[in-house]
Amino acid sequence: MAKLYSKKKLAFQNMLPKKDTISFLLNYSKALNVYKIGNVSVEFIAN
Amino acid sequence: MANLVLPDAVLVKNYLNGDESALSSLIERHQSKIYGFIYSKINDRDLSDDIFQDTFIKVIKTLKTKSYNEEGKFLPWVMRIAHNLVVDYFRKAKKMPFLRETEEFSIFNYMTDNSQTIENQMILDQVEVDLTRLLNELPDDQKEVILMRMYQDLSFKEIAELTGVSINTALGRMRYALLNLRKIIEKNQIILTN
């Protein structure tokens, strides 16, 4: 049976989000336009 | 390529000026730390992805609305957003716990449907019809007491007042009604069960 101190901790693994998530965020940023009218911010998502 | 050596503050400034690739550099630079932090709390890849996405949606919105004050603390700011979203997640999960079905546990072992099956309902209906026929075999005064007690849910005091007899008489009529019903059922070998 493997001894507990030989088990790799999660912190040592290089955790990364999915590529789809990153791709979505970048596309979202490109599509998002924000306009400030007075005190109000209006968000537009361009198709 | 040049973006990799630019400090965060410069990348943020470039992004605010319309350079979308600056955002890509920022995400690439910090994704491991931010995602790793979220995962260390949530322990679920899919949920961690959702929270990571929500974190950067907030970052993007804040930057685009020019509400971000650059003080050279981009990463701590993003980590704070991620931390708050993790806290929100645990608050929601506590209010509405989500149980996933496993081989050992099925929610249908605990959720029950108490309504009658069609077959049982048909049997019940038939028993009601048979009972009504049996009651019609009783003398009128006994039938009256049974109907008032069982179907109208009246107390014996109320039955006595309405029929103009004493409570003892009403009780007696009830007793004889039940005895006679049993005799009729036995004599005719009727089965009244569900």
Interface residues (C-beta under 8 A of the other chain):
Chain A: L10 A11 N14 M15 L16 P17 K18 T21 I22 F24 L25 L26 Y28 S29 K30 L32 N33 V34 K36 S41 E43
Chain B: E20 L23 S24 I27 Q31 S32 Y35 G36 Y39 S40 S48 D49 F52 Q53 F56 I57 I60 K61 K64 T65 K66
